[in-house]
Amino acid sequence: MNIKLALLKGDGIGPEIVDSACLVLDKVAEKYGHKIEYKSYLAGGCAIDATGVPLPEETLQGCLDSDSVLLGAVGGPKWDTLPGNLRPEKALLGVRKGLELYANLRPAKLYGALAERCPLRVTDGFDILIVRELTGGIYFGENGRREGKYGPEAYDTESYSITEIERIGRVSFDAAMKRGKKLTSIDKANILETSRLWRETMHRLSAEYPEVEYSDMLVDNAAMQLIRNPAQFDVIVTSNMFGDILSDEASQLTGSIGMLPSASLGEGTRGMYEPIHGSAPDIAGKGIANPIATILSVAMMLRYSFSLSKEADDIEAAVEKALDGGFLTADLGGTLNNAQVTAKIIEFIV
Ligand code: NAD
């Protein structure tokens, strides 16, 4: 397979970790006979420095012309005082919007080797994928200020169309088919009309996926169940706001921000893949960043954009071997640097 990949390395540790992930991708491509063509574009603070804007036209076009996008991280203290529309983070929103990426996939997995870093006393580990609707719901509804019964008030409104629910629903059922074939849809259908439409629509869709064990759960219960017994979940699908909150809750259960990848997907196969952490300005340039979140983001790309499951499995297994072998960066309590951990992971892809 020939893959055209747009790289948005960004700021801080972004370039270091993207370079590491590309070395791992090269190794897998060599093993399976794929050809990867990389093109780098400016995004975030580095783009502001070079062009005055966080997402230059050329960068967005480069992403549109690519088969997928790999992003490091953007931002840093240098750009913190800029006005909102000129902030580095605008680049992320711009790419999501430009590529119409409406589904955010965030796995939260507790690796055996890192079990003691989990704040829970979980013995069996867990491996959850949260699918969050990214472009609708209360974050994008009508809002404002007005005079109310008790004086000045503010309001935000949530709306979801059947089309929006169906498309995120399909992403989550398809993801469940590629994993443990279990899907939990999380809503607040006892109170919210949008949640009742969400639930009806998901139920209808579930008939098309008889192999997937489907269930609903109320969001307040889900927040408890994630702490009580995270291993009960495989794939979770939920709305923008509930997903925002629950994915952060789940990520903390894994014990380290340097381990967690993410994917943003739209209608076609093209997606944007990135670690969930930021540009870590405190350790940038020292070569000690943990590259695993970005390396696992590449594995997600192979699985979700290109249906190359064996290749993705190889990367994930190599990461697990490196962890089991104690080849760890400082954030995980180890003494190795980025290059040494990357080299180990590559060595474990045979
Ligand atoms: P951060 O995630 O960059 O860092 C938080 C802490 O985690 C720091 O101590 C950092 O050293 C550590 N850390 C993060 N990633 C690591 C890795 N791979 N290996 C080892 N340690 C790691 O969050 P922050 O400090 O709040 O934000 C720094 C900058 O990043 C800000 O400008 C923020 O706006 C930006 N940011 C960008 C993104 C993104 O690009 N998607 C996301 C979050 C924050």
Residues whose N, C-alpha, C, O or C-beta is under 5 A from the ligand:
A	BS01	NAD	G72 A73 V74 G75 G76 P77 G258 P275 I276 H277 G278 S279 A280 P281 D282 I283 I288 A289 N290 D331
